[in-house]
């Protein structure tokens, strides 16, 4: 752009009618400039003809002449503006490239850390297996050594007795050849008794029993593996807790019999059906409620206290799920949930349901979602244990946290579901 045009501001290149850069700019007798089409249209609908800026009236409609100077300046400005916009677009894309490269670097760092951690874990497990194997071999060999030592003792004792018996046999034979009857009689008295020997009838060398030896070694290995798994789950829980989000309940989605706390953090079932607007997003049959917050990318995590409840459903659902009538809770219907029934019957809501065997009932459940990974996992927060994972999910809509406190069953299940603040495990 020329030096003269550089001194002009952007506003000086804008038509005051269309507020855009001049197109075919014309000057009217009062000195103001407009797009030719803009002022022509303005005078068609406004009479008498007057300037839109200073309101000067003209007895006859002025003849419009293109202002070549303004036209040239506007063209240069438009070109400059377009070039600036292009340069800005280029710069934004360069920044985005750096951002993507940085993401790849961070991803590589994460991958390296994960590999290092995995190698460390499997190295420890390998060493544990080798150590258990060595201990097993040592135990078996030690039993065999004791058996061999016992057998050697018996053999040595038997050989000693054989030696004594042979010695006595030789003496008897020599005595029988003697012609001295007096000497024979005297020696017979001393040889009359057989040398003392052991009764070997019941003596046995039984092979050692190895019953349970391998099993005990495997049990010990299993315990080691279980402890290692517990450590890994604790690390995993700490990791997913880094994605904690603030979740509150949406009263516009709540079934009319649900009672929500004022802060939107608790929900329980009540006996009285409230007279509420039947919004399209409100559940009218199943006693469900969704969170106000929705997620369509990234990772998120929240925790719900389920203490003292005998039944509940928790998870995430896609935005388009049916809110009216009975609901089939399966991933095919857009619900990824787990549930408790009859105080101790846990299941993942699939088709058919998957029965879950938990060592103990969770008091607080953590729900984690990785949108891009297609993962929904449920965690026992206090035990740092994995309850269940939906994997390979395909998410294409917004996901909402989902809560169902179930019926209160005459007060038996009256405890609320409570969205709890996430206390990162140490």
RAVEN-V453937 format. One record per backbone hydrogen bond with DSSP energy under -0.5 kcal/mol. NH is the residue of the N-H (numbers start at 1). CO is the residue of the C=O. E is the energy in kcal/mol with one decimal. If there is no record, write none. Layout:
nh/co/e
NH/CO/E
NH/CO/E
This chain:
nh/co/e
6/2/-1.5
7/3/-0.8
7/4/-0.9
8/5/-0.9
12/9/-0.9
13/10/-1.8
14/11/-1.4
15/20/-3.1
16/33/-0.5
19/15/-2.2
22/13/-2.1
26/34/-2.9
27/65/-1.3
28/32/-2.2
31/28/-3.0
34/26/-2.2
36/23/-1.0
36/24/-1.5
39/35/-2.4
40/36/-2.0
41/37/-2.3
42/38/-2.3
43/39/-2.3
44/40/-1.1
45/41/-1.3
46/42/-1.2
51/56/-2.2
55/51/-1.8
58/49/-2.9
65/27/-0.5
67/25/-3.1
68/66/-1.1
71/67/-2.8
72/68/-2.6
73/69/-2.7
74/70/-3.2
75/71/-2.3
76/72/-2.6
77/73/-2.8
78/74/-3.2
79/75/-2.6
80/76/-3.0
81/77/-3.6
82/78/-2.8
83/79/-2.8
84/80/-2.9
85/81/-2.7
86/82/-2.4
87/83/-2.8
88/84/-2.7
89/85/-2.5
90/86/-2.8
91/87/-2.9
92/88/-2.8
93/89/-2.0
94/90/-2.3
95/91/-2.6
96/92/-2.3
97/93/-2.3
98/94/-2.3
99/95/-2.5
100/96/-2.8
101/97/-2.9
102/98/-2.6
103/99/-2.2
104/100/-2.4
105/101/-2.4
106/102/-2.7
107/103/-2.6
108/104/-2.7
109/105/-2.5
110/106/-2.7
111/107/-2.8
112/108/-2.9
113/109/-2.6
114/110/-2.7
115/111/-2.8
116/112/-2.8
117/113/-2.8
118/114/-2.8
119/115/-3.2
120/116/-2.4
121/117/-2.4
122/118/-2.9
123/119/-2.6
124/120/-2.3
125/121/-2.4
126/122/-2.8
127/123/-2.8
128/124/-2.4
129/125/-2.7
130/126/-2.8
131/127/-2.7
132/128/-2.7
133/129/-2.6
134/130/-2.5
135/131/-2.6
136/132/-2.4
137/133/-2.7
138/134/-2.6
139/135/-2.6
140/136/-2.4
141/137/-2.8
142/138/-2.5
143/139/-2.1
144/140/-2.2
145/141/-2.7
146/142/-2.2
147/143/-2.0
148/144/-2.6
149/145/-2.6
150/146/-2.3
151/147/-2.5
152/148/-2.6
153/149/-2.1
154/150/-2.3
155/151/-2.7
156/152/-2.6
157/153/-2.3
158/154/-2.8
159/155/-2.9
160/156/-2.1
161/157/-2.1
162/158/-2.7
163/159/-2.4
164/160/-2.2
165/161/-2.8
166/162/-2.7
167/163/-2.2
168/164/-2.3
169/165/-2.5
170/166/-2.3
171/167/-1.9
172/168/-2.4
173/169/-2.2
174/170/-2.6
175/171/-2.4
176/172/-2.2
177/173/-0.8
177/174/-0.6
178/175/-1.3
181/179/-1.2
184/180/-2.5
185/181/-2.5
186/182/-2.3
187/183/-2.7
188/184/-2.2
189/185/-1.2
190/186/-1.0
191/187/-1.8
192/188/-0.6
200/198/-1.0
203/200/-0.9
206/204/-0.7
210/208/-0.5
213/210/-2.1
214/210/-0.5
216/212/-3.0
217/213/-1.8
218/214/-2.6
219/215/-2.6
220/216/-2.2
221/217/-2.1
222/218/-3.0
223/219/-2.2
224/220/-2.1
225/221/-2.7
226/222/-2.7
227/223/-2.4
228/224/-2.2
229/225/-2.7
230/226/-2.3
231/227/-1.9
232/228/-2.1
233/229/-2.6
234/230/-2.0
235/231/-2.1
236/232/-2.6
237/233/-2.6
238/234/-2.2
239/235/-2.0
240/236/-2.5
241/237/-2.1
242/238/-0.6
242/239/-1.1
243/240/-1.9
244/241/-1.5
245/301/-2.3
247/245/-0.6
249/264/-2.8
250/290/-2.9
251/249/-0.7
253/250/-1.8
254/250/-0.6
254/251/-0.5
255/288/-1.7
258/255/-2.3
259/268/-3.2
260/258/-0.6
261/266/-2.0
264/261/-1.6
267/417/-1.8
268/259/-1.7
270/257/-2.9
274/256/-2.0
274/272/-0.7
276/274/-1.2
279/277/-2.0
282/279/-1.3
283/253/-2.0
284/323/-1.5
286/325/-0.6
288/286/-2.5
289/403/-1.9
291/401/-1.8
292/248/-2.8
295/399/-1.9
300/369/-2.0
301/243/-1.5
302/367/-1.8
303/420/-0.6
304/365/-2.7
305/418/-3.5
306/363/-2.4
307/363/-0.9
309/306/-1.7
312/340/-1.4
313/404/-2.2
314/338/-2.2
315/402/-1.4
316/336/-1.8
317/400/-2.2
318/334/-2.2
319/398/-1.8
321/318/-1.5
329/327/-0.7
330/328/-1.4
333/330/-1.1
334/331/-1.4
335/330/-2.2
336/316/-2.7
337/335/-0.6
338/314/-2.1
339/347/-2.5
340/312/-2.5
341/345/-2.1
343/310/-2.1
344/341/-0.7
344/342/-1.3
345/341/-2.4
346/344/-0.8
346/356/-0.6
347/339/-2.0
348/354/-2.6
349/337/-2.5
350/348/-1.9
352/350/-0.5
354/348/-2.1
355/353/-0.6
356/346/-2.7
358/356/-0.8
365/304/-3.0
366/379/-2.7
367/302/-3.1
368/377/-2.7
369/300/-2.6
370/375/-2.2
371/298/-2.9
371/369/-0.6
374/370/-1.4
375/370/-1.9
376/390/-2.3
377/368/-2.6
378/388/-2.8
379/366/-2.6
380/385/-3.3
381/364/-2.2
381/379/-1.0
384/380/-1.1
385/380/-1.6
387/378/-3.0
388/378/-1.2
390/376/-3.4
391/389/-0.6
393/374/-2.7
395/393/-0.6
399/295/-2.5
400/317/-2.9
401/293/-0.6
402/315/-3.0
403/289/-2.3
404/313/-2.1
406/287/-0.6
412/409/-1.6
413/408/-3.3
414/411/-1.2
417/267/-2.7
418/305/-1.7
419/265/-3.4
419/417/-0.5
420/303/-2.0
420/418/-0.7
423/421/-0.7
424/422/-0.8
